[in-house]
Amino acid sequence: MTRIAVLGAGSWGTTLADLLARKGHDVRIWAHEAEVVESINGQHENPLFLPGAALSPTLTATADPAKAVRDAELVVSAPPSHVASGVFQAVANAMPPGAPLVSATKGIETAELRLMSELAARILPGRPFAALSGPSFAQEVFEGQPTAVVAAAGDPAVARQVQELFATSRFRVYSNRDVVGVELAGALKNVIAVAAGMLEGLGLGHNPRAALITRGLAEITRLGQAMGADPLTFAGLAGMGDLILTATGSLSRNRALGIAIARGESLDAFRAAHRSVAEGANTSRAAAALADRAGVEMPITANVCAILFNGKPPRESVGELMERDLKAEQWR
């Protein structure tokens, strides 16, 4: 049995905490919302972020992030990317120095354009780090739907530890050494999923969606290579696998955001109506800035950012993308 802290009680953090608790580990989850803490401890459910799911009775919750990580042998981090820095700072003095940090957040910190591994290296130095990513809707994982993900760590022993910790007969974990690639893939696919939702909201069909997903993967890979990632990572679970799921699946928050925007809803209105975060919005800004810094062309990402934050009409973006200068499919 391993003592595990989970930071963040959204749908994904709660699902991972429940999975680990059901494997017999001692799991404590930190939740920002007092009502979530009370409900998990009293009724063994999370009505805000995983309604209707009966959680493991051994899972406990706390409103104090430092208390959650104190004496933990491993910490799973699953807050939205825009608050991850603050969460890391809140546990920096309490988290045991040797405890690995497993990040399940699929986003980029926008203030300094940092991946979660880079934030952890700055705020929680010396802790072993792994990124857990791949095509995995929380609801389906909780239901026991067969799911395959990837654990990436620079140290193969850490990747193996995460594999063994999370793996079940319904949750298969592969290993990878490409932390940057896995993190970028998990974050950037959300931007393409927003775009896919926009196409659906405009009433467009399967041809444009297939083109979008394929060219979206190409521009994600371009940026990944420019930042030192292995291009093969983007053809794997964290890349192509998660992109297909998030761009087409009915449970995708990012796809839902794109549909709403294309039908005339504002980003602020969508955010006000949904507790769960659609990471693709903030990530579009961060990715556009990273692309500019790296000198990489990412036209789909740039258009998603312009639509969400500058009021550009989605249909205008479709025409603009189709009428760009003709190019070779491969960029090398």
N, C-alpha and C positions, 0 to 999 in steps of 0.2 A: 504494500500500500504506500502510495506517495502523497505527501501533503502538497496540494495544488491550490494556488490562488488564481481566480479568473477576474480580470479587470474589465468591467463593462457588461451590463445585463440587458443589452439589446437582444434581438432574436438569435443572432449568431453566438454571442457570448453565452447566453443561457443554454442554447443547444449543446455547445461544447462542454459546458459545466455539467450538464445532465449526463452526457455521454460518459464523461470521466467518472462521475459519481457512480453510475451504474456498473462501471468496471471494477468498483470496489475501492476507488481512491478517496482520500479525505479532501473534499473540495469545498472551498469557501469562495463565494462570489461577491464582488463589490458592485453595488447598484447606486447610481446617482439619486434615483427617486425613492423617497422614504416609503411610499406605498408599495413599491416593488419589493423592498427589503421585508416589509411586514408580511406581504402575501407569500413570498417564497418560504419564509420561516414558519408562518402559521398555516397556510393552506397548500403549500407545495405547488404553487403555480405563479406564473408571471402574466397577469392579465393585460398588461400594457403592450408587451412586445412578443409574447408567444401564447395568445389566448387559447384556452381549451386544452392545453397540454399539461398533463399530470406529471410533475417533475419528481425526480428521485427524492424520497423522504430523507435521505442522508445529506442532501445538498443544503448548505446553510448560507445565509446572506448577511452582509454588513454594509452600513453606510459610510464606514471609515476605510478608505483605500489602504492606509498604512497598516491597519489591523488585519486586512485581508492578506497582505503579503508577508507579514511578520512570521518567521519560522517556516515559510514555504520552501519546499524543495524545488519547485518549478512554478513559474508565473506565466499565465496565458493572458495576452493583452488583446482586447477586442473593442476598444472605444472607437467612435468616429475619428477620422484622421485629424479633424480641426481641433479636437480637444486632447489628442494623444500627448502632446508636449506637457500640458498641465497635469495630466494623470501621471506621467513618468516623474515629474518633479514632486508630486505628492507622495510618491512611494520611495523616492531615492534614498532616504535615510533609514528606511525600515526594511527594504528588500535585502535578503542575505546576499553577500557578494558573489557566492558561487552558484546561485540559482539561475538556471537558464531562463531566458525570456523568449516565449513563443508568440510571435505577432500574428494575429488573425485579421488585422485591419487591412482593408483593400483601398488605400488612398495615399495621397501625397500631402504632406504638411505644406500649406500654401505660403506662410509668412517667409520661410527661408528655402522653400522648394526642396525639402528633405524627405527621403524615404524613411519608413519607420526604423529601419536598421541604422540609419544615420542619426536619427533622433536619439535612439537608445545608446549609441556609441558616445554621444555628447553628454547625455543626462545620466545614464546608467553605465558608466564605463566599466569594462572588464567582465561584464556578464556574458556568458555564451548566448548567442542569438540564433533563432530559427524563424523562418517565415512559413506559415501554413496557408496554402491557397489552393484554388482549383474549383471546378464546377460543383457548387454545393449550396442549394437553397436550404436555409435552416429548417423550414417546415418539413421538407422531405427527409433530411437527415434525422430529425426527431422521430419521424414515422418509420424509420428503418429502411427507407429506400436504398438500394445498393448505390454507393457513392465512392468515387475515387478522387483523391486529392494528392498534393505533393508537399513535402516538408523540405525546405531548403536551408542548408547551413554550411558555412565555410568549413566547419569541423565535421567530418563524416560520422564521428562518434555521437555528436549532438543530434544530427539528422536521424541516426539510428535510434537514439533514445526517444525522440519525438514519434517516430514511426511506431515503436513498440508501445508507447504510452497511449496513443490514440486509436490504434488499429483494432477493429472488431470484425466479425464475420460480415458486417454490412457497411463498414467504413474502411476502405482500403487506402493505405498511405504509401506513396512512393517517395523516394529520396532524390535530392538534387543538390548540387554544390553552388548553383547560380542564384545567389540570394537576390542580387540586383534585378536579374531577369524575372524571377518569380514575383518580386514585389511590383515591378513596373507592369508586368502583364496583368496582375490582379487589379491594379489601379486603373490602367488605361482602357481596359475592356469596358469599364463602366461608361466612358465617354462615347464609345461606339454604340453601346446599348441605348444611350439617350438618343443618338441619331437614328437608330433603328426604330425606336418608338415614334420619333417624328415622322418617319416615312409611313408608318402604320396610321398615325393620326391624320395624315394627309390623304389617306385612302389609296396609297400606292401598293403594288403587288410584290410577288416573290422575286422577280428579276432585279428590281432595285435593291431589295434587301440582301440578296446574294452578293451583288456587286459591292454594296456597302460593307458587309462583313469581311469580304476578301480584301478590299482595299484598306479597310480599317486595320486589319491584321498587318498589312504591309507597312503602314505608317507607324504602328506600334513597334514593329520590329526594327524599323529604321532608327527610331529614337533609342531603343534598347541597345542596339549595336554601338551607337554613338556614345552611350554611357557605360560601355564595357560589358554588356550582357552577351550571353551566348545566343545567337539567333535560333538555335534549335529549341531553346526553352519556349519560344513563342509558338511552336508547333505542338506543344505538349498540353498537359492538363491545365496548367496555370494560364496558358495563352489561348490557343484555339478552343480548348475544351470549355473554359469559363466564358470566353467570348460568345460562343454559340449559345450556351445556356442563357446568359444574361441578355443577349440581343433578341432571343426568341421566346423565352419562357414566360408564362403568364404570371409567375410569382416575382418577376424582376421589378424592383422599385425604380431602377434607372430607365427601363423601357416604359414604365408607367408615367414617369416624368416626361419623357419625350412625347408620348401620346397626348398628355394634357397640354403641353406647350403648343403642339401643332394645332390643337383645337381651340386655342385662344386663351388658355389659362396662364397667369403669370407665374414666374418662379416663386415669388413671395407667397402667393396664394397657395401654391402646391405645398410649400414647406409648412405653412400654417395649418394645413389640413392633415399632415402626416407626421406622426411622431418619429418614425424610422427615417434615417438619413439616406438620401440618394447621393452616394459619393461622387457620381459622375459630374455633377454641377461644379463643385469646387475643383475637382480634378481637371476639368477642361481648362480652367484658368492656369493651374499649375503646369499642366502638360504643354500648353501653348507657350508659356514662359520658358520652360526647359527646352522646347524645340527651338525657340529663338536664340537661346544661349548656346545651344549646340550647333546651330546652323542647319537644322533638319526641317524639311518640308512636311507639314502635317495639315493638309487642307481640310480634312473632315473635322479634326479637333478644333481648328481655328474657327470653322463655321459654327460648330456647336457652341463654342464660347461666345461668339458674336450674337447668336440667337438668344442665349440665356441672359447675357449681361448687357448687350447693346441694342436689343430690340430688333435685330435683323429678322425679316420674315423667313420662316423655314422653306417655303416654296421657292423663294429667290435663291436660297443656298443650293437647292437641288439643281436649278438651272446653271448656276455658276460652276458647280463641280463638274457637271456634264460638258460644259463648254470650255474647260481649261485647255491649254495647249496640249496637243497630242504627244504622248510619251511612250517609251518602251515600258513593258510591264515590270521588268527587273530594273533596279536602280543602280546596278553595278555593271 
